Amino acid sequence: MLQLLLGWSVCLAVACLDNPVEESAGDWHQFRGPAGAHAQAHHPPMEWSDTENIEWKVPIAGLGWSSPSVHRGVVYLTTAVPKGQGLSLRAMALDGATGKTLWDVEVKSVEKAPSIHAKNSHASPTPIAGDDAVYVHFGTLGTAKLRPADGQILWLCEELVYPPMHGSGGSPVLRDNKLAIICDGSTNPFVCALDASTGKVAWKTPRSVAARISHSFGTAAVATVEGRAQVLAPGPDHLAAYDLQDGKELWKVLAPGWSVVPEPILIEDMVIYNHDYDNPELMAVRLGGQGDVTQSNIVWRSARGAPSTPTPLLIGSELYFVSDNGVASCIDAKTGSRHWMERLGGNYSASPVYVNEHVLFLNEDGMATWVKPSKEFSVAGKNQVTGRTFATPAFLKDSMLLRTDEHLMKISKASN
């Protein structure tokens, strides 16, 4: 979602902030942007179609559900292009003004494409972009640091070896020159951090909970708790917090679940996360402590309408989210009490974003719904484009970047 080498991830001190920080620079350089999917620095049109308010639309070879990342007017993207029986894992840079490809490089060639879930791709994790580096991640297939100017590979890490189940999905998080990555495969799951300068493994910590089913697809969050940066990593049957510097497990909460996808959400001294795909439930947990804090730190739990895939959106003290089967909800993030629950229609993988003072929900079939952020449900409009839309939108200078299974399009008033 998302300050190079000084900390790109949204990071909250305990009992300090109850909102993501306001985006200011206009960049959208990681998954869900720099401020927890808040795009308030941008004002794209609220109406579009295949032909209306489309400034440019370019085909993207292969398939990838990574979101675009934007830095200094350049759009970075990953994709996986079929290559015989294998894949060409690629990173691209496009001119944000014109859609012209600036460079397109092969990060790695894979002889045989591993099997994945029908909803996944081989290029689902979102890049992190900055002045000196673009970091791209293809799960266990490799992680790389590229030079933004021309895509030259500065390092390629192939040490994060684990047996993925249905492919990889979680994006890396950059903080204090470390890339925190969750690697929950079908066996021997672990959480790790790479040295962002060298690509070497800084630490690798095995999961301490022996889950019945061990695979997940999570993106970590980083919180500062009592002056210490902690990696919050939900996964099979638990969420654990790890010291960012050395990977030591600090505390954990136990809750049965597997195939966890959504990114944790931070509010004041709590983290809100999903702990299961089949029976999704959101849990709010007080940050901090030592060891197993299941009995002491759980604040609330809410199963009705909880998402399996899309990450919730925090606006003030209200939490907005949509289930995979299209039921949207608004609850009080501090107490878990529900304000409303309504069906939008369609299936959802993309995470909601806050833009134009509205919540934008995008389903998997190109239908976007604008909902007013309020304790009462109100739809402000809908838009439709052609194609499958699993990737969370990104933003660039009052424009929205929307990725389909075949194209990347820039939605802008400048196209009128």
N, C-alpha and C positions, 0 to 999 in steps of 0.2 A: 502498500500500500503502500515517500516511504523512504546536507550536512555530511558529506562523504568522510569516512574514517573518524568522524566525531560522533557517529551514532545516527543511523537512518531509521531505526525502528522507533515506533511510538513507545515511549518509555515514561512511566508515571512513578513518582515517589509516593510511598504510602501516605494516605491522608493528606495529599497535596493537591491533586487535580481530579476533577470529576468529568472532564471532557477531553477528547483528543485536542492537541494544540492546533490552532488555526493555520491552515496552509497559507503561505505568503509568497513564496518564490514563483509559484505557478508551475513548478515541476510535479510530475507524477511518477517518481522514479523507482517504485517498488509495488508489490501486490497491495491493493487497496490504498495506494497513495501514501503521502507523508503524514496524514492526519486521520487515520482510521476510516477511510472511505468518505471523508468530508471534502467536497470539491467547491467550497464556497468562494474561492478566488476565480471561478469560472462561471460563465453564463451562456451555455449553449442553448440553441432553440429547444423549445418544448414540443415542437411538432416536426416530424420527419416521416419519410417513406423511402421506397427504393429510388425515388427521383427527387423528392422534395428535401431541400436543405442538405444535400450531399455535395460537399466541396470537392472531394475526390474519393475514388473507390478503386483499390488495386487488388489484383489477385495475389494470393499467397500460396505458393506451392506446398504440397504435403498437408499435414494436419497438425495442429497444436491448439491446446486450450489455455496456453499461457496468456495472461493479459499483456497488453502493450505497456512498456515503461517509457517515460518521457523525461529527457534532460536537455536543457538549452535548445529546445526546438527540434530535437532529433528523437525519433520514435524507434525503440529497440524491441525486437520480437524474436521468439524462437519457433522453430517448426521441425517436424520430422518428415523427410521426403523419402518415399519408397525407393529402394536401390537394389534391384534384383530380389533376392530373398531377405535382404536386410534393409538398413536405413541409413540415410545421411542426416545426422543431427546437425541442424544449422542455426546460426544466429544472423539476424539482419538488422540494418540500420536504414531508416527511411527519413527523407526530408519531411518534416511536419507540415511545411507550407504547401508542398506540391505532391507528396506521396512518392516521389522518385526514390528508387533504391540507391543508397549511398555505398553500401557494401553488403555482401551476402557471402558468408564463409561457412565452410564445413568445420564444425568443432570436433566431430568424431564420426567415423564410419563404423557401422555395426553390421557384421556379416549376416546374422539371423535376428530378425525382429522378435523380441520376447512377446508373449501373449499379454494382452491387456483387457480390461473391462470395456464393454461396449460404450460406456459413458466417458472413458478416459482417452488420453492420447499419449504418445511417447514424448511430447513436449508440453507438459501441463504446468510445471513450475514457472513462475514469473521472474524475469531478469531484474537485477538491481543495477541502476545506472548512475554514474557520477562523472566528475571532471576527468578523473584519472583511470577509471576502470568501469567495465561492464561485466557483471558476474552473471553467468548463465548456469543453470542446473538442470540436469536430465536424470535426476534420481541416481540409482546405482550405476547407470551408464556413464556418468561423468559430470564433473563440475569444472568450470573454466573461468579464467579472468582474461578479458579481451581489452585491447586498446580501443578506446572510443573512436579515434580518428579514422581507423581503417580496419578494425576487427582482428588485428593481429593477436594470436593466442600468446598470452604472457605466461600462463601456466595452465596445465590440465591435470586435475586430480582424478585418479581412477581407483583410489584406495577405499572408497565407501562401498564395499562389496557386501551385498546381502540379497537374499532371494525375494524379489518383490512379488506381491500377490496382486494381480490386476494392474500392474504398472506402478508408477510413482506419481505423486500429486503435490506434496507440500513444497512451498517455496522457502528458500533460505532467508534468514534475517541477519542483517549486518549491524554489529555494535562493537565498539572498541577494537576495531580491526580484526574481529572474528566473525565468521559466518556460522551461525548456529543452524543445525540441520537435524531434523527428525528422520530416522532410518528404521522404521518399523516394518520389517519384512515378515515373511511367513515363519521364519525361525530366527532365533538370536537377535531380537530387536535391540536397537541402541540409539542414543542421542549423542551428537558429536559437535565439534566446532573446528573449522579450518582456519588457519592463519591466512588472513586475506592478502597479505603481501607475498607469501610463498606458495600457498596451496597445500601446505603440509598439515597433517592432522594435529591440532593442538591438544585435543583430548577426545576420548571416546569412552562413553559410559554405558555399559549394558543396562537394560531395563531390570529393575529389581523385583518386578512382579511377574511371576510365571503365569501368563494368561492362557486361557483355553485356546483362544484364537489371537494370534499376536500381531496381525498386520493392521496398519493404519496409514493415513495419508495426510498427516497434520502439518501445519505451519506453526512454528513456535511464536511466542511473544516474549519480550524482555521487559522486566519490571525492576525498578530499584527499590529494594526492601531493606530498611534499616541500613542504608548506605551501601548496599551490596547489589550489584547487577545479577539478576537471576533469570535463567532461561526457563520459561514455563512451557512444558511440553506434554500436552494431553496425548494419551495413547491407550493401548490395550489394558482395560480394567483399572486404569488409574491416570491421574495427572501428577507429574513430578516436577519439582523445581530444582535446577542445577546451578551451581556457581559458574558464572560465565568464564571466570579465569581458569579454573582447573577441572570443571565438570563434576565436582562432588555433588551427589544428591543431598539436598538439604531437607526437604520435606515432601510429603505426598498425600494425596487423597485417593481412597479406594472407591471405585464404583464399577460394576460390571459393564463391559462394552467392548466393541471392536470396530475396526474400519472407520476410525474417527477422522473427520475431514476439517470442520470449521476452525478458523483461527481464534484463539482466546481473546476476550474483550476485557480491557482494564477499566475500572471505575473506582476512584478513590483507593481504598485499601482492599479491594476485592478483584478477583478474576472470575469471569463468567465463561463457561465452556460447555461444549457438548461432549458426552462420554460414550455414545453408542450410535451406530448407523441404523440397525434394524428397529430398535426401540428408542428413538432419540429423546433425550431429556437435557434441558439446560440446567446447569448447577452454578450457583454463586458461592465462592469459597473465599474466606478471609486469607489474605496473603501472610506468609511467615510461619514461624514455629520450627519445630524439629521433629524429624521422624514422621510417623503416621499421625496426621491431624484430622482424620476423617470424622471422629466424634466431636471435635471441638471447633472446627473451622467452617463447616458447611452452614451457609446463611439461609439459602432457599433452594428449592428444586421446582422445575416446571416442565412437564412432559407434553401438555396439550399444544399441538402445532409446532413443536420444536423442529428445527432443521437438521437434516442429515448431512447436507453438502454446503449450502450457502452460509457464509459467516454473518452473524447478526450485525446490526448497525446501531451505535449508541449516539443519541442526540440529547444533550442535557442529561437528565436522569431517566429518560425513556429509552427502551430497547425495542427496535423494530426488527422483525425477522420473517422469513417465509419458509415454510416446509417444502420439501422436494416435490410434493404433490399440489402445491399452489395455495396453501392456506397461510395468509399473512396475519401477523399479530403485532400488538403493541402492549408492552408490559412495563411496570415500574422496575427499573434495573436494580434499585436498592432493596426492594422487598419481594419482587416476583409477582406482585398483584397485577391482574390483567385489566387493561383498558378496553381492548376490542380484539376480535378475531373474525376475519372475513376471508372468503374464498376469492382468489384472483383468477383462477383458471390456468391450465397448463402445468407443465413440470419445470422445476427450477434447479439450476446448478450455480449460476452467477450470483454473486453477493450483491445486496442492495447498496446503493450509494446515496449520499445526501448532496443535492445540487439544485440550484434555483429555488432554494428554500422548500424543496420537496424531497420525498423519498422516491427513488426510481427503482422499481423492481423489473428485472428482465428475465423472461422465461426462456426455455430452450428452443422455442420455435420463432424467435424474432419479435415477440410481442412485449412491449414495454408499457408499464403502467405507472403513472404519476400519482402518488398519494400524499395528501397534506400531512405534515408531521403534527399530530394532534392526539388528544386523548379520545377523540371521536373519529371514526373512520370516514374518509371523504376522498373519492377519486377525482383528480383534476384533469385527467386526459389519458389517452392511450395512443401508441404508435406501433407500426408493423413494418418489418423488413423481411426479405426473403433469406432463408438459410437457417442453419442451426446456430444457436447462440448460447454457448456454455461459459465463455470467458467473461469476467467482470470488466465493465467499461473502464476506460482511462480518459484523462482530460488534458487538453492542450490549448492554452490561450483562447478561452471562451468557446472551445470546440470539444466535442466528445468523440473519442475513438472507439468504434464498435467493431469487434471481430466476429466474423461468422466462420463456418467451416471452410469457406473458399476465399473470402475477401477480408480486407481491412478497409474500413470506410471512416472518413472524417465528416462528422455532422456539424455544420456551422451555418450561421446566418449569412456569412460572407458569400455563400453559394447562390443567394437570391439575386 
